[in-house]
Amino acid sequence: MIIGNDYGGVLVQRLANLQALRLRGTTVEIRGDICASACTLYLGLENTCILPQTRFGFHGPSSHGKPLPRADYERLSQVVAAQYPSVLRDWYVTSGRLTLRRMQYISGRTLIDLGLRQCTGGPVPQAQS
């Protein structure tokens, strides 16, 4: 499965999609310029690779950018963190989840330097206009 530019989506739907990909052992290649919000959950799949130039955007759980009740925020933060590889979990809980309306970005290069697998080849070609 090749991911182009993915700005995220609904957490529950993405978690179901991730479970299906895990069960099938699907290889995921993140090759777009951006992978943000729920898209970043693909990073925790065993068969995922990324490109150095992709930007990964993280934020805390919210309801369309609005704060959740504290208990829900904490519970969903743990659900999200559990999806990430160990090198990202602590960062997400201590820093990445602290913003709701804006993203905190990490480059693919930084994630590769932390041990995530780099895809061979280049980015997904952009449509010509």
Secondary structure, DSSP 8 states (H G I E B T S, - for coil): -EE-SB----HHHHHHHHHHHHHHT--EEE-SSEEEGGGGGGGGSTTEEE-TT-EEEE----BTTB---HHHHHHHHHHHHHHS-HHHHHHHHHTGGG-SSS-EEEEHHHHHHTT--B-SS--------
